[in-house]
Amino acid sequence: MFRHALIFWISVTLAVIGLVTGVMNYGLGSLSFLIFPLLLIGVLFYAYRIAPGRSPRGGGSKVKVKPSQKTMAKVAGLRKTQTPASGKRKTYPFQVIEGSKGKNDEQLPKYH
């Protein structure tokens, strides 16, 4: 975090030094080079503001879809069948299948 802040502030300092020396050497005419970057930043900011997926009115409110009664019945049924497993083991539909190679400690890699 400190490293990123240091890089940021060094960049800002160098930019300010460059602006000051440019104004001192070439006068206010040197600021004409800033028109294109500022215009580019403005266009990118405008494009970000009207990005797809946002409301064109700028409200940002999305329409909520009310679930059907059938869906709500399914969800309620699932909630009723689920019981809290306090202290009980949960059963999984998985099963360990033993391999045909067998277990031999001599064949295991020594670096594991």
ABEGO torsion letter per residue (X at the ends): XAAAAAAAAAAAAAAAAAAAAAAAAAEAAAAAAAAAAAAAAAAAAAAAAABBGBBAAGAGBBBBBBBBAAAAAAAAAAAAABBBBBGBBBBBABBBBBBAAEBBAAABBAAX
